[in-house]
């Protein structure tokens, strides 16, 4: 599906790695499709007990590939692969752990709100410049962020486009633990392995109880996608994309 998504299974953990370092792990449509498929495989595999999502040193993800945004904006298309990935995140029946080092921009930040444990390096930064591009929040973040961090921090992140450093992200409940770039992935993997060996049905039930019903989240994702697709073809977004591509 995509040469930029690598998967492997070890100790009951499926590792899903974004590996497009030359683009700082900007996510294009084939990458979204590949990640959705990987999450579905983890759910279907009885020997897999958890999923670890990781990037490359210095870049978890720079967000959506702007070239894809431009293509959709000019062609009036849909963002189907993105929606499939978001639905796979919500539907996942196995715990999801993230290891973040460096940049986490746009969906690189908002996908973390769907993870059960997020480990980050002390050099990580988080930002969602949706409004700067004439767009709106996505991935259910307009619902999840206020629940996690309260109105003002959520507004600063999603509307003002404020940049959070690692400690600010931890204080905002966006991440679980801050560690070093040298140990972030090993600590995240250790947590994923610890989850993978727990009684699977008990873990599934506990996780469902903690996360709560999915209906409101799926409805918010649908609402955000509708606005997002409308905004992609707006004059504001087109001007922002043109400025970005020519800078």
N, C-alpha and C positions, 0 to 999 in steps of 0.2 A: 504493500500500500504506500509506504513512504520510507525512503532510505534514512530519513532523519529521526525515526522513532525506533529505538532498540528495546527489545524485551528479553528477559531471561528469568529463569525460575531457580531459586536456591533456598533450601531450608524452609520450604513452604511459602516463600514470598515471591510474588511476581514483581520484578523491577521493570518499570516503564521509564525509559530515559529519553528525554528530548536531546538530540545530538546534532545541532545545526550551529556550531560555534561561530561560523563566519557571519551569521545573521543574528547572533546573540539569542538563538533559539526563538526567533520570531516564528509563529505558528501559522502554517498555511493550511489549506483545506485538506490535502491528503494526510497531513499530520493529525488533524482533528479526527479524521476517519480512522486512522490507525490507532489512536489512543482510545477511541470508543470501542473498537474491536478488542483491544487488549483488556479493557475493563470487563467486557462481556466474557472473554475467555477465563479471566480470573474467577468470575462468578460460576462459570460452568465446570470448572476443574475442582473436584472434591479434595485434591491434595494441596490446593492453594488456600492459605488461610488469611493472607493479607496482601495488599499492593503497596509498593513503594514508588512514588513519583519523584524523579530527580532530573537535574539538568546537567550542565557542564560547569567547570570552575569559572566563577565570575558571572555566570548568566544562568539563572533558572529559566526565565523567559522574558523577552522584550515585548511580549504581547502579540496581538494578531499581526500577521504580515500585511503591511499597509497596501502592498500591490493587490492583494485580494480585495481589500476594501474598495480600492479604486475600480477594480473590475466589476464589482457588484454595483457600485455607484453609477458607473457609466452604462452598464448593461441592464440595470433594473432587476438583477437576479436576487436569489435568496441565499440565506446563510445556513443551508441545511446541514452541512457537516458540523458546524459549530453547535447547532441545536442537538444533533445526535450525541456529541461529546458531553454536553451539559446534562442531557437525559441519562446518559450512562453513569455520570458522577452521582446523580440523585438516586438512580436505581441500584447502585452497587450494594451487594449484600455482604461484602467483605470489608474490613477496616482499610482505610486509605491513610498512609503516612507519607508526608512530603519532606524532602531534604532540599533546602534552598540555600544557594550560595550566590551572592551578588544580586544582579538585577531581577526584580519581579515586577513587571509593568503590565497594566491592563489586566487581561485575563490571567496573566502570570500571578497577579495578586488575588483576583476574585475566585479562581479555582481553589485557592487555599481555604476558602470559607467552607468548602465541602469536605475537607480532609478532617480526619479524626485527631491526628497529631501532626503538628508542623514543627520541624526542627530547622533553625536558620543559623547561618554564620553571622558573626558580629559585623561583617562588612556588607550585609544584605540591605537593600533598600526597596521600598514598596511605594508604587504610585499608580493612579488610574486616571490618565489624562483624557477621559472620554469627552468632557465638555470642550476641551481645547480643540478637539477634532470635530466639533459640532454634533457629537453623539450623546448617548445616554448610558447609564450603567447597565451591565448585563450579568449573566450567570446567576441571577437571583440575588445579586449583591444588594439591591435596593431593599430587600427584605432581611437578608442575613446580617449585613453590616450593622444596622441599628440594634439588632438583637445581641450581637457580639460586643459592640463597643459604645452603644448609646448614640443619641442623635447627633451631637456636635462632632464627635470624632468621625462618625460615618459621613456626615456632611463634608467635613474637611477632606476626607479621603476621596469620596465619590463625586462631589460637586466642585469643590475648590481645587481639587487636584493636588493637594498637599503631599509632600514626600515624607514618608515615615522611615526612620531608621530602625534597626533591629530591636532596640530596647523600646522604642515608641510602639512598634508593632506588638511586642509582648505585653506592654502595659494596656494596649487596646484589645487584648484577647484574640488577636489575629493569629498569633503563633504561640506554641507551647514552651519551647526552650531555645535560648540563644547560646551558641557554642562557637567554636573556631571553625575556620574554613577547612582545616586539616581533619577535624573529627566529626563534622556535621553529618556526613553521609553514613559513617560507621555507627554513630549514635542512633540515627533514624532507622538504619537497618536492624540494629539490636532491638529496638522497640517493635518493629514489624515482626521479627522472628518471635519475640515474646508473645505477641498477639496470635501469631499463626499456630502456636502449640496449645493454645487454650481450647477448652471444649467448644466446638464450632457452633452448635445449636444454641448453647447458653450465651455465647458471645453475640450471635446474630440477634437474639431476643433482647439482650441488654443494650446493644447498639441501637436497635429500633426504638426502644423505650427512651433512650437518651436523646436521640435525634428528633423523635416525634413524627406526626403525620406528614406525608410528603405532598398532599394535595395543594396546600397554599403555596408551597415553594414552586411546584410545577406550573401553577397558574401564574405566578409572578414572572417566571422565566418566559412563558408565552407572551405575557404583556410587554415585557422588556424587549423581546425579539420583534414584536410588531412595531414598537416605537423605533427600535434600532434600525430596522430595514427602511422605515420611512425616512429617518434622518440621513441614512447613507446617500440618498439621492437629493438631499436638500442643498440649497445654495451655500449654506454655512459649511457643511461638510465638504463639498466639492472644493471650496476655496481653501479649506484647511489642508485637504489632501494635496492639492496643487502646491501649496507652500511647503509642505513636508517633502514632497518628491523632488522639489527644485532647490532645496536649501543646500 
